[in-house]
Amino acid sequence: MELEEKAFRNGSLSKKTKELMALSISIVTKCEPCMEWHLDQALQHGATDEEIYETIDVAIEMGGGQAGAYARFVLKAMEYFKQKNG
């Protein structure tokens, strides 16, 4: 837990930026629970829709076609979190 806290706290990169990076990696590695967690954290730390979309674009570029399929999962989760959090 200490490593996670250190890795994701504000530093030279903001927590939001780190969560967006982790979201992109989660898409490429096809980890749905990770996608949900890092999407929610990114949104809670002020990520905009455009930032999420660009993060997804990077994941698709790096992960190819399979990443595109998982990107759809993230978009559905994004709608869920937006409705849940008002």
Residue, then its C-alpha position, 0 to 999 in steps of 0.5 A: m500500500e505504501l508503494e501505491e500511495k507514493a506512486f499516486r500522490n501529487g508530485s512532479l506529476s499531479k495525481k490526476t495525470k498519474e491516474l490517467m496514465a494508469l487508466s491508459i495502462s489498464i486499457v492496454t493490459k485489459c484489466e477491467p477492475c483497474m479501468e474502473w478504479h483509475l477512471d473513477q480516481a481520475l474523475q474525482h481528481g478533476a479529469t475532463d471528458e476530453e482528457i479521458y478521451e485523449t487517454i483512451d486514444v493513447a491506449i488504443e494507439m499503444g494497444g491496438g485493436q484489443a485496446g479499442a474493445y476495452a475502451r468501450f468498457v471505459l466509456k460505459a463506466m464513464e457514463y455510470f460514474k457521471q450519473k452516480n456522482g451527479 
